[in-house]
Amino acid sequence: MSKFSKQIISKRFIILALIGGITFIGIRYYNISLWYILIAGIISGVVFGKVFCRWACPMGFIMELVMSLNPDNKLSQMYQYHKFGCPIAWISGYLNKISIFKIRLNLQTCKTCGLCDKQCYISTLEPTKYSLYKEDKLNPANTYTCSKCLKCVEVCPNESLKYKI
């Protein structure tokens, strides 16, 4: 992974704050219709998968901020709950399976260290069902709940995981 890509992923929370803030201001003060936001979420879902929640959503920013205030990480399971009422999360979650960009594993270079699974909030919640590198388990990156935070890609020591076409 290029140094630029790692810098973008490491600054994801700041990017979320900026885009989420712009989205909120656009809706609140400039009366941008939620239909336009929904269409933008669908288009981004087709191209990138479920990125809106972790990279652009104002509510996603608030939830991540609340979760970061808890050092025991007991609130991490709450992250999924606010998405139940969000049509963008529903639609883009289903688009994870067909999106153009995907988290892809190079089996030849993977050392099966498991760092990716330790960073993935889906794999940590259900380790018997999901894994990014174990072939006998479901890939969490293709599920409805994966919001493409890309922490798994960021921690891969030999760049076996990549977010690409």
C-alpha positions in Angstrom: 0.0 0.0 0.0 1.3 3.4 -0.9 2.3 5.8 1.8 -0.4 8.2 0.6 -3.1 5.5 1.0 -2.0 4.7 4.6 -2.1 8.5 5.4 -5.6 8.7 4.1 -6.8 5.7 6.1 -5.0 6.9 9.2 -6.9 10.3 8.8 -10.3 8.7 8.2 -11.8 10.1 11.4 -10.8 13.7 10.4 -12.1 13.1 6.9 -15.4 11.8 8.4 -15.7 14.9 10.5 -15.1 17.2 7.5 -17.4 15.4 5.1 -20.0 14.7 7.7 -19.9 18.3 8.8 -20.3 19.5 5.2 -23.2 17.1 4.7 -24.9 18.3 7.9 -24.5 22.0 6.9 -25.7 21.3 3.4 -28.9 19.7 4.8 -29.5 22.0 7.7 -28.6 25.4 6.3 -28.8 25.1 2.6 -31.8 22.8 2.5 -30.3 20.2 0.3 -32.8 17.5 0.0 -32.2 14.2 1.7 -33.0 12.6 -1.7 -29.8 14.0 -3.1 -27.8 12.6 -0.1 -29.5 9.2 -0.7 -28.6 9.3 -4.4 -25.0 10.2 -3.5 -24.9 7.3 -1.0 -26.2 4.9 -3.6 -23.7 6.0 -6.2 -20.9 5.8 -3.7 -22.2 2.3 -2.7 -22.1 1.0 -6.2 -18.5 2.3 -6.7 -17.0 1.9 -3.2 -19.4 -0.2 -1.2 -20.7 0.9 2.2 -18.3 3.8 2.7 -20.8 6.5 3.5 -21.2 5.4 7.2 -17.5 5.6 8.0 -16.4 8.3 5.7 -19.2 10.8 5.2 -22.2 10.4 7.6 -22.8 13.0 10.3 -24.4 10.4 12.5 -21.5 8.1 12.0 -19.2 10.8 13.2 -21.2 11.3 16.4 -21.3 7.5 17.0 -17.6 7.1 16.5 -17.0 10.1 18.8 -19.1 8.6 21.5 -17.4 5.2 21.1 -13.9 6.8 21.3 -14.8 8.3 24.7 -15.1 4.8 26.2 -11.6 3.3 26.7 -13.0 -0.2 27.5 -14.6 -0.3 24.1 -17.9 -1.6 25.6 -19.8 0.7 23.2 -18.4 -0.8 20.0 -21.4 -2.9 19.4 -23.6 0.2 19.5 -22.0 1.3 16.2 -24.5 -0.9 14.2 -27.6 0.2 16.0 -27.9 3.7 14.5 -27.9 2.3 11.0 -31.2 0.5 11.4 -33.1 3.6 10.5 -30.8 4.8 7.7 -31.8 4.0 4.1 -28.2 4.8 2.9 -26.8 2.2 5.3 -29.4 -0.4 4.1 -28.8 0.2 0.4 -25.0 0.6 0.4 -24.7 -2.4 2.8 -26.3 -4.6 0.2 -24.1 -3.0 -2.5 -21.0 -4.3 -0.7 -21.3 -7.6 -2.6 -21.4 -5.9 -6.1 -19.4 -2.7 -5.5 -16.5 -2.0 -7.9 -13.9 -1.5 -5.2 -13.4 -4.3 -2.8 -11.1 -5.4 0.0 -9.0 -8.1 -1.7 -6.6 -10.6 -0.2 -3.5 -11.9 -2.0 -3.2 -15.4 -0.7 0.4 -15.8 -2.0 1.7 -13.0 0.2 -0.6 -13.4 3.2 1.4 -14.7 6.3 -1.9 -15.5 8.2 -0.7 -13.3 11.1 -4.4 -12.4 11.9 -3.8 -8.7 12.5 -6.5 -7.9 10.0 -9.1 -9.9 11.9 -8.0 -8.2 15.2 -8.8 -4.8 13.7 -12.0 -5.8 12.0 -15.0 -5.0 14.2 -17.1 -7.7 12.4 -14.4 -10.4 12.9 -13.9 -9.5 16.5 -17.6 -9.7 17.3 -18.1 -13.1 15.5 -14.7 -14.8 15.1 -16.2 -18.2 14.5 -18.1 -17.0 11.5 -15.9 -14.3 9.9 -12.3 -13.9 8.9 -10.5 -11.8 6.3 -7.8 -14.4 5.7 -9.2 -17.8 6.7 -10.7 -19.6 3.6 -13.2 -21.6 5.6 -14.9 -18.5 7.0 -17.1 -15.8 5.5 -15.3 -12.6 4.4 -16.6 -9.7 6.5 -15.6 -7.2 3.9 -18.4 -8.5 1.6 -21.1 -8.5 4.3 -23.9 -5.9 4.8 -22.3 -4.6 8.0 -18.8 -3.8 6.7 -18.5 0.0 6.5 -15.0 0.0 4.8 -13.1 1.7 7.7 -10.1 0.0 6.1 -8.3 -0.6 9.4 -7.7 -4.2 8.2 -5.9 -2.9 5.1 -3.9 -0.4 7.1 -2.5 -2.9 9.6 -1.5 -5.6 7.1 2.3 -5.8 7.5 3.1 -7.1 4.0 0.2 -5.4 2.1 -1.7 -8.6 1.3 -5.0 -6.8 1.8 -5.8 -4.0 -0.6 -8.8 -1.9 -1.4 -9.0 -2.0 -5.1 -10.9 -2.8 -8.3 
